[in-house]
Amino acid sequence: MVNDCFKVKSGSALSGTTTVPGDKSISHRAVMFGAMGKGTTQVRGWLAAGDTEASLATIQALGIQVDRHSQHELTIHGGKFQPPTGALNLVNAGTGIRLIAGIMCGQPFESVLDGSEQLRRRPMKRVITPLQMMGANINGTNDRAPLTIKPAQMQGIKYNMPVASAQVKSAVLLAGLFAKGATAVVQPGPARDHTERMLSAMGADIAADGDTVVVRPNGELRPMDLTVPSDISSAAFPLVAALIVPDSDITLTGINLNPTRTGLLDVLKAMGADLTVTETGLEAGEPVGTIRARHSVLKGTQVGGKVVVEMIDEFPILMVAALAAEGETVVRDAQELRVKETDRIAVMAGELAKLGAQITETPDGFIIKGPQKLKAATVYGHDDHRVSMSLSVAALIAEGETTVMDARCAGDSFPGFAETLAGLGAHIGVEVLA
């Protein structure tokens, strides 16, 4: 097997202006929702990464024509789905499989949703249960993929989510488009609202009132013409790198500043980060802008409650920031991290320990006392893009040259990650291993 590793050295400040790839969450939704729209949807700035390519291949397997003008520009000819000839392969895409499950429950044909061994380990009961409550005929293998979905008449329900989750909320709302009557989802706290924003722009009868979102089936969805903003979850890596590497000063442009996604910025500011955020306009109904990050003396902080949902993907890189901060950082209420692509608490603690870090794991988070000095070592990405990239940023403050094995997975969400950091002045290179 051929794979890539990153070779990372410390000692070089980051500077300059750049951007990061398109938002992964919005890119998933753009192809799925565009496929449901009646007419032609134009998408620019689309994220061409492992997870989103799996969603694109899925709608094509359902008979939807997609014209690809470039890697990041698509024309989607929305319309009626056709029965697939085999299982729909979502590869590693957790968002992809959970959202398409809601859509497939409303189709008049059988489908099977599957993916990699990694995806098959991820919990699906959280979407199976509410969809079954709506009358959907959906079943998993021990509540995991592969998921088998057969035609059924669904009824709208009021679903009180036990845990805030944009993926679960979206699956139920999407199924609600095909159900009889209204479907309401009550959230226990804030979760990403990309689905509501995009469906509203397409003419869906959907409205939010406090923590409750209600959708009513009202016929066809309109096609879209949108530019996908840059992903703040990807921006997190160069931002934290700039904060912890001495003398660094970088600016990122066109970043999605949706308030349900900016929890990390709030936490970093509470730690004393020198961040300047400037909103510049709207893209695809989402606020966008620039973020300037300069090297900062960070201080430990306490993280828990509703902000956890607003930054659930950013905790691996927060661990790295906490190692460079003075004092104690305590994270609670983040048990969701244990059922991501990996158990991100355990994997990050274990790999950072190879660099000399001392991290105390708790059932729902971790405790880090800093600042800690790191030394170069060989670490592993565990086929988890956010782990791989977080370890690479940690290596920028580790004495010597660190090798990050299994680095190709960074492309699941951030194609060109190493090249972007190198363009800002970081000592990072890609080595191909046979």
Residue pairs with C-beta under 8 A, 6 or more apart in sequence:
2 432
2 433
2 434
3 405
3 406
3 407
3 408
3 432
3 433
4 407
4 408
4 430
4 431
4 432
4 433
5 403
5 404
5 405
5 406
5 407
5 430
5 431
5 433
6 388
6 392
6 395
6 403
6 404
6 407
6 410
6 418
6 428
6 429
6 430
6 431
7 401
7 402
7 403
7 428
7 429
7 430
7 431
8 392
8 395
8 396
8 398
8 401
8 402
8 403
8 404
8 426
8 427
8 428
9 395
9 400
9 401
9 402
9 427
9 428
10 245
10 376
10 395
10 396
10 397
10 398
10 399
10 400
10 427
11 427
12 245
12 425
12 426
12 427
13 245
13 246
13 247
13 248
13 249
13 295
13 425
14 238
14 241
14 242
14 245
14 248
14 249
14 250
14 421
14 424
14 425
14 426
15 248
15 249
15 250
15 424
15 425
16 250
16 251
16 423
16 424
16 425
17 250
17 251
17 252
17 253
18 238
18 250
18 251
18 252
18 253
18 420
18 423
18 424
19 230
19 252
19 253
19 254
19 255
20 230
20 231
20 234
20 235
20 238
20 252
20 255
20 414
20 420
21 47
21 48
21 49
21 230
21 231
21 234
21 413
21 414
21 415
21 416
22 45
22 46
22 47
22 72
22 228
22 229
22 230
22 231
23 47
23 194
23 228
23 229
23 230
23 231
23 232
23 233
23 256
23 286
24 47
24 49
24 51
24 52
24 95
24 231
24 233
24 234
24 413
25 95
25 166
25 192
25 194
25 231
26 194
26 198
26 228
26 229
26 256
26 284
26 286
27 43
27 46
27 47
27 49
27 52
27 55
27 228
28 51
28 52
28 55
28 93
28 95
28 96
28 99
29 99
29 170
29 194
29 195
29 198
30 41
30 43
30 46
30 74
30 76
30 198
30 224
30 226
30 228
30 284
31 43
31 46
31 52
31 55
31 56
31 59
31 66
31 74
31 76
32 55
32 59
32 99
32 100
32 103
33 41
33 198
33 199
33 202
33 221
33 224
34 41
34 43
34 74
34 76
34 78
34 223
34 224
35 59
35 62
35 64
35 76
35 78
35 79
35 81
36 78
36 103
36 177
36 221
37 76
37 78
37 202
37 220
37 221
37 222
37 223
37 224
38 78
38 79
38 220
38 221
38 222
38 223
39 78
39 222
39 223
40 75
40 76
40 77
40 78
40 223
41 75
41 76
41 78
41 223
41 224
41 225
41 226
42 74
42 75
42 76
42 223
42 224
42 225
42 226
43 73
43 74
43 75
43 76
43 224
43 226
43 227
43 228
44 72
44 73
44 226
44 227
44 228
45 72
45 73
45 227
45 228
45 229
45 230
45 283
46 52
46 72
46 73
46 74
46 228
47 72
47 228
47 231
47 413
47 415
48 71
48 72
48 415
49 411
49 412
49 413
49 414
49 415
50 91
50 92
50 93
50 385
50 409
50 411
50 412
50 413
51 91
51 92
51 93
51 95
51 96
51 412
51 413
52 93
52 96
53 91
54 89
54 90
54 91
54 92
54 93
54 96
54 115
55 90
55 93
55 95
55 96
55 99
55 100
56 66
56 74
57 89
58 88
58 89
58 90
58 96
58 100
59 66
59 76
60 66
61 84
61 85
61 86
61 88
62 81
62 82
62 84
62 88
63 80
63 81
63 82
64 76
64 77
64 78
64 79
64 81
65 76
65 77
66 74
66 75
66 76
66 77
67 74
67 75
67 77
68 74
69 75
76 223
78 221
78 223
81 107
81 109
83 109
83 110
83 111
84 111
86 112
87 112
87 113
87 114
87 146
88 100
88 104
88 111
88 112
88 113
88 114
89 114
89 115
90 96
90 97
90 100
90 113
90 114
90 115
90 119
90 145
91 115
91 116
91 119
92 115
92 116
92 118
92 119
92 341
92 383
92 412
93 115
93 119
94 119
94 122
94 167
94 340
94 341
95 167
97 113
97 115
97 119
97 124
97 145
97 147
98 124
98 127
98 167
98 168
98 170
98 171
99 167
99 170
99 171
99 174
99 195
100 113
101 113
101 124
101 127
101 128
101 131
101 138
101 147
101 149
101 171
102 127
102 131
102 170
102 171
102 172
102 173
102 174
102 175
103 174
103 175
103 178
104 111
104 113
104 149
105 131
105 134
105 136
105 137
105 138
105 149
105 152
105 154
105 175
105 178
106 154
106 174
106 175
106 177
106 178
106 179
107 149
107 151
107 178
108 151
109 151
110 148
110 149
110 150
110 151
111 148
111 149
112 146
112 147
112 148
112 149
113 145
113 146
113 147
113 149
114 120
114 145
114 146
114 147
115 145
118 341
118 383
119 145
120 141
120 144
120 145
120 146
121 144
122 144
122 145
122 339
122 340
122 341
123 143
123 144
123 339
124 140
124 143
124 144
124 145
124 147
125 140
125 143
126 163
126 165
126 167
126 168
127 167
127 168
127 171
127 172
128 138
128 139
128 140
128 143
128 147
130 157
130 159
130 161
130 168
130 171
130 172
131 138
131 171
131 172
131 175
132 138
133 157
133 159
134 154
134 155
134 156
134 157
134 172
134 175
134 176
134 179
134 183
135 152
135 153
135 154
135 155
135 179
136 149
136 152
136 154
136 175
137 149
137 150
137 151
137 152
138 147
138 148
138 149
138 150
139 147
139 148
140 146
140 147
140 148
153 180
154 175
154 178
154 179
154 180
155 179
155 180
155 181
156 176
156 179
156 180
156 181
156 182
156 183
156 184
156 216
157 179
157 183
157 184
158 183
158 184
158 186
159 172
159 183
159 184
159 185
159 186
160 186
160 188
161 168
161 169
161 185
161 186
161 187
161 188
162 188
163 188
163 336
164 187
164 188
164 189
164 190
164 191
164 306
164 309
165 191
165 309
165 336
166 191
166 192
166 193
166 194
166 195
166 260
169 185
169 187
169 191
169 195
169 213
170 194
170 195
172 183
172 185
173 183
173 185
173 195
173 196
173 199
173 206
173 213
173 215
174 195
175 183
176 182
176 183
176 215
176 216
176 217
177 199
177 204
177 215
177 217
177 221
178 217
179 217
180 217
181 216
182 214
182 215
182 216
183 214
183 215
183 216
184 212
184 213
184 214
185 212
185 213
185 214
186 211
186 212
187 211
187 212
187 213
188 211
189 211
189 305
189 306
189 309
190 260
190 306
190 309
190 310
191 260
191 309
192 258
192 260
192 261
193 208
193 258
193 260
194 258
194 286
196 206
196 208
196 213
197 284
197 285
197 286
198 224
198 284
198 285
199 206
199 215
199 221
200 206
200 285
201 222
201 224
201 226
201 284
201 285
202 221
202 222
202 223
202 224
203 218
203 220
203 221
203 222
204 215
204 218
204 221
205 215
205 216
205 217
205 218
206 213
206 214
206 215
206 216
207 213
207 214
208 214
224 284
226 283
226 284
227 283
227 284
228 283
228 284
229 254
229 255
229 256
229 283
229 284
229 286
229 288
230 252
230 253
230 254
230 255
230 256
230 288
231 255
231 256
231 413
231 414
232 255
232 256
232 257
232 258
232 261
232 262
232 264
232 265
233 261
233 313
233 314
233 386
233 413
234 413
234 414
234 417
235 252
235 255
235 291
236 264
236 313
236 314
236 317
237 317
237 389
237 390
237 392
237 393
237 414
237 417
237 421
238 250
238 252
238 293
238 420
238 421
238 424
239 250
239 252
239 268
239 275
239 291
239 293
240 268
240 317
240 318
240 320
240 321
240 393
241 248
241 393
241 396
241 421
241 424
241 426
242 248
242 249
242 250
242 293
242 294
242 295
242 424
243 268
243 273
243 274
243 275
243 293
243 294
243 295
243 296
243 298
243 321
243 324
244 295
244 298
244 320
244 321
244 324
244 393
244 396
244 397
245 295
245 396
245 397
245 426
246 295
247 295
248 293
248 294
248 295
249 292
249 293
249 294
249 295
250 292
250 293
250 424
251 290
251 291
251 292
251 293
252 290
252 291
252 292
252 293
253 290
254 283
254 288
254 289
254 290
255 288
255 289
255 290
255 291
256 283
256 286
256 287
256 288
257 277
257 279
257 286
257 287
257 288
257 289
258 286
258 287
259 287
259 310
260 309
260 310
261 310
261 311
262 310
263 307
263 308
263 309
263 310
263 311
263 314
264 310
264 311
264 314
264 317
264 318
265 275
265 277
265 291
266 307
266 310
267 301
267 303
267 307
267 311
267 318
268 275
268 298
268 321
269 275
270 301
271 296
271 298
271 299
271 300
271 301
271 321
271 325
271 329
272 296
272 297
272 298
272 299
273 293
273 296
273 298
274 293
274 294
274 295
274 296
275 291
275 292
275 293
276 291
276 292
277 289
277 290
277 291
278 289
278 290
278 291
278 292
279 287
279 288
279 289
280 288
280 289
280 290
281 287
281 288
281 289
282 288
297 326
298 321
298 322
298 324
298 325
298 326
299 325
299 326
299 327
300 322
300 325
300 326
300 327
300 328
300 329
300 330
300 368
300 369
300 370
301 325
301 329
301 330
302 329
302 330
302 332
303 318
303 329
303 330
303 331
303 332
303 334
303 365
304 330
304 331
304 332
304 333
304 334
304 365
305 333
308 331
308 333
308 334
308 336
311 318
312 334
312 336
312 337
313 386
315 331
315 334
315 337
315 344
315 345
316 344
316 348
316 386
316 387
316 389
316 390
317 386
317 389
317 390
317 393
318 329
318 331
319 348
319 349
319 352
319 359
319 366
319 368
319 390
320 352
320 390
320 393
320 394
322 329
322 368
322 370
323 352
323 357
323 368
323 370
323 371
323 372
323 374
323 394
323 397
324 370
324 371
324 372
324 397
325 368
325 370
325 371
326 370
326 371
327 369
327 370
328 367
328 368
328 369
328 370
329 367
329 368
329 369
329 370
330 365
330 366
330 367
331 365
331 366
331 367
332 362
332 364
332 365
333 364
333 365
334 345
334 364
334 365
335 363
335 364
335 365
337 343
337 344
337 345
337 365
338 344
338 345
338 346
340 384
340 386
341 382
341 383
341 384
341 385
341 386
341 387
342 382
342 383
342 384
342 387
344 384
344 386
344 387
345 361
345 365
345 366
346 361
347 382
347 384
347 387
348 359
348 387
348 390
348 391
349 357
349 359
349 361
349 366
351 379
351 380
351 382
351 387
351 391
352 359
352 374
352 379
352 391
352 394
353 359
354 377
354 378
354 379
355 374
355 375
355 376
355 377
355 379
355 391
355 394
355 395
355 398
355 402
356 372
356 373
356 374
356 375
356 377
356 398
357 368
357 372
357 374
357 394
358 368
358 369
358 372
359 366
359 367
359 368
360 366
360 367
360 368
373 399
374 394
374 395
374 397
374 398
374 399
375 398
375 399
375 400
376 395
376 398
376 399
376 400
376 401
376 402
377 398
377 402
377 403
378 402
378 403
378 405
379 391
379 395
379 402
379 403
379 404
379 405
380 404
380 405
380 406
381 387
381 388
381 391
381 404
381 405
381 406
381 407
381 409
381 410
382 388
382 406
383 406
383 409
384 409
385 409
385 410
385 411
385 412
385 413
385 414
386 413
388 404
388 406
388 407
388 409
388 410
389 410
389 414
389 417
391 402
391 404
392 402
392 404
392 407
392 410
392 417
392 418
392 421
392 428
394 402
395 402
395 404
395 428
396 426
396 427
396 428
405 433
407 418
407 430
410 417
410 418
411 417
414 420
418 428
418 429
418 430
419 430
421 428
422 428
422 429
